[in-house]
Amino acid sequence: MFVKNREKPFLAIVPGIQRKTLAVGDHTLMTEFILEAGAELPAHKHPHEQIGFLVSGCLILTIGGESCEMRPGDSWAVPGDVEHSAKVIERAEAIEVFHPVRQDYL
């Protein structure tokens, strides 16, 4: 399967944060996020495991009550059903993979 990224639209999820679903497999889904400086992703959880990679910018991620500043090249893993949130310090781009496929992202 091939996905031409420029053909897919971004969708706003909260003010200052947009997502675009990229490739979708039988068991995983990949998403691109654009996060504007000052935006916040509220604390939430879901049954999906997610792993991410910061392409650019700076975020403070909180996963299961532990916070860490993330810079380009850093990555993370969030187990299913663990609360997590993000505060955007500098405009950022991140790529995340979810397992199983998030039906709400299709």
BELFENCOR-V222783 format. One record per pair of residues at least 24 apart in sequence whose C-alpha atoms are under 8 Angstrom apart, sorted by the first residue. I is the first residue (numbers start at 0). GAP is how many residues later the second one is. If there is no record, write none. Layout:
BEGIN
i->I gap->GAP
i->I gap->GAP
END
This chain:
BEGIN
i->13 gap->27
i->14 gap->24
i->15 gap->24
i->16 gap->24
i->20 gap->84
i->20 gap->85
i->23 gap->77
i->24 gap->76
i->25 gap->75
i->26 gap->72
i->26 gap->73
i->26 gap->74
i->27 gap->69
i->27 gap->70
i->27 gap->71
i->27 gap->72
i->27 gap->73
i->28 gap->68
i->28 gap->69
i->28 gap->70
i->28 gap->71
i->28 gap->72
i->28 gap->73
i->29 gap->65
i->29 gap->66
i->29 gap->67
i->29 gap->68
i->30 gap->64
i->30 gap->65
i->30 gap->66
i->31 gap->61
i->31 gap->62
i->31 gap->63
i->31 gap->64
i->32 gap->59
i->32 gap->60
i->32 gap->61
i->32 gap->62
i->32 gap->63
i->33 gap->57
i->33 gap->58
i->33 gap->59
i->33 gap->60
i->34 gap->53
i->34 gap->56
i->34 gap->57
i->34 gap->58
i->35 gap->52
i->35 gap->54
i->35 gap->55
i->35 gap->56
i->36 gap->51
i->36 gap->52
i->36 gap->53
i->36 gap->54
i->36 gap->55
i->37 gap->49
i->37 gap->50
i->37 gap->51
i->37 gap->52
i->38 gap->48
i->38 gap->49
i->39 gap->45
i->39 gap->46
i->39 gap->47
i->39 gap->48
i->40 gap->44
i->40 gap->45
i->40 gap->46
i->41 gap->42
i->41 gap->43
i->41 gap->44
i->42 gap->40
i->42 gap->41
i->42 gap->42
i->42 gap->43
i->43 gap->39
i->43 gap->40
i->43 gap->41
i->44 gap->35
i->44 gap->36
i->44 gap->37
i->44 gap->38
i->44 gap->39
i->45 gap->34
i->45 gap->35
i->45 gap->36
i->45 gap->37
i->46 gap->33
i->46 gap->34
i->47 gap->31
i->47 gap->32
i->47 gap->33
i->47 gap->50
i->47 gap->51
i->47 gap->52
i->47 gap->53
i->47 gap->54
i->48 gap->28
i->48 gap->29
i->48 gap->30
i->48 gap->31
i->48 gap->32
i->48 gap->49
i->48 gap->50
i->48 gap->51
i->49 gap->27
i->49 gap->28
i->49 gap->29
i->49 gap->30
i->49 gap->46
i->49 gap->47
i->49 gap->48
i->49 gap->49
i->50 gap->24
i->50 gap->25
i->50 gap->26
i->50 gap->27
i->50 gap->45
i->50 gap->46
i->50 gap->47
i->51 gap->24
i->51 gap->25
i->51 gap->42
i->51 gap->43
i->51 gap->44
i->51 gap->45
i->52 gap->41
i->52 gap->42
i->52 gap->43
i->53 gap->38
i->53 gap->39
i->53 gap->40
i->53 gap->41
i->54 gap->37
i->54 gap->38
i->54 gap->39
i->54 gap->40
i->55 gap->35
i->55 gap->36
i->55 gap->37
i->55 gap->38
i->56 gap->32
i->56 gap->33
i->56 gap->34
i->56 gap->35
i->56 gap->36
i->57 gap->30
i->57 gap->31
i->57 gap->32
i->57 gap->33
i->57 gap->34
i->58 gap->27
i->58 gap->28
i->58 gap->29
i->58 gap->30
i->58 gap->31
i->58 gap->33
i->59 gap->26
i->59 gap->27
i->59 gap->28
i->59 gap->29
i->60 gap->24
i->60 gap->25
i->60 gap->26
i->61 gap->24
END
